[in-house]
């Protein structure tokens, strides 16, 4: 239950502190007086979205603080979050909003402990539930309607929905694994085809020597210059060993040098090493002459072999362009893809196995979805009868209401599309609620819907924002009685323009705007002020204003009758409750 709300520099509110009580708390005031600002502040302190516009002009910081009573759930939740209790009876939730030159930032605290928005979101729905005529949009959303139906169904339905969520997750995982495997299989087969072709091509190339290209290049050069090599080798042979003319060869000159050195050694043995060197040179020159002669005689033109060499070089160059900058890299790539090809041919887990697993998951998902749909149909029947019973006191005795459950694509929340169907007048066809209900009918429908829920499991504070718009007279009285009925089990905050509803309040607040002089200066500012109407005369005055717009005797008398009527209703209700 919301015990106290403290606001600083929020919109038109400079400073405000409100103490709420159990039962029905009503806020009244002229249109634009600032009633919605108070509800916006409650929404903000519980993690709602805010913008820089909520900060009062001329300030850079706003603060909203709400004090809520402790209940077993809240105490357990605080313990889970490791947040200490400051007071055994209350918990303080605050939010500070500050604006800088570039952005807006806010900080939320629970009992002084900083918490993030996600934590506040987990707590919010157990503290406050806001209902407004603007929820027409939500009534038209299948997801929201589904959630309402499931909550009404209680633990058994929620547990079944959890089974569906688990089954859907398992099916998604199996489906994603299968699709990934199918994609992988396509990629594997493509890679298999590519590597098979490459292995065949490289195998056919008979690559085994990284130096083959250099060797073939040299052979090609030799074959292309056979005549030149023959001529040059013959010239070398003539110069070293045997010349056709009378010009002395290198061997002849060295032979003469050897003869002379022999004579020198006879007289000077120290020249013996020189003689040996010359003898070796003579032998070397003669050996080179013989080898060069053999080489020249072995050279012969071979056009066929030259063509073979050139063709092999072209083949190896093509291989290098495709598989490596050089032959060594191409051979290394060949060895590597042979290993990869073997691995691809030994691939595990077949697609058939994964398809079977997906089918098993899908069958189980369909099974739990069918069970969930059945539970929802049973719950829908109960909600239909319960809601119709709640609508009757609200002057809607002859309406028709159905919960339409149609099949949809499976999700984690089931395979049902749920729509509230409605017919306000006898003889008229039943249609989607959002398409046919008037504003007043929608207000009463939302109020009756909230009355259907087991409030022991809901939020301790319910807020109704002008849910009485578009109704008057007997219908307004019925709404007032329904709100008071709800307030017997929960705290109810209601913003209203209806004197019939305001008269039923356990605590009545008047909201209005005032123009004040800022700090005693001539500058004027508009502020929102809230007055707790805690005595009979002030309440009567406010009810008269709501009823007649001025404090005329007739309006005052009407206000007194409303207060008397409300008091009688409360006594009757209390008597009925005791019985």
Secondary structure, DSSP 8 states (H G I E B T S, - for coil): -EEEEEEEEETTEEEEEEE--SSEEEEE-STTSSHHHHHHHHHHHTT----GGGB-TT-SEEEEEEEEE--HHHHHHHHHTT---SSSSEEEEEEEEEE-SS-EEEEEEETTEEE-HHHHHHHHHHHEEEEEGGGHHHHT-HHHHHHHHHHHH-HHHHHHHHHHHHHHHHHHHHHHHHHHHHHHHHHHHHHHHHHHHHHHHHHHTT---TTHHHHHHHHHHHHHTHHHHHHHHHHHHHHHT--SSS---HHHHHHHHHHHHHHHHHH-GGGHHHHHHHHHHHHHHHHHHHHHHHHHHH----HHHHHHHHHHHHHHHHHHHHH-SSHHHHHHHHHHHHHHHHHHHT--S-HHHHHHHHHHHHHHHHHHHHHHHHHHHHHHHHHHHHHHHHHHTTT-TT-EEEEEEEEEEEETTEEEEEEEEEE-STTS--EEHHHH--HHHHHHHHHHHHHHS-GGGS-SEEEEESTTTT--HHHHHHHHHHHHHHTTTSEEEEE---HHHHTT-SEEEEEEEEEEEGGGSS-EEEEEEEEE--SHHHHHHHHHHHHHSS--HHHHHHHHHHHHHHHHHHHHHHHHHH-
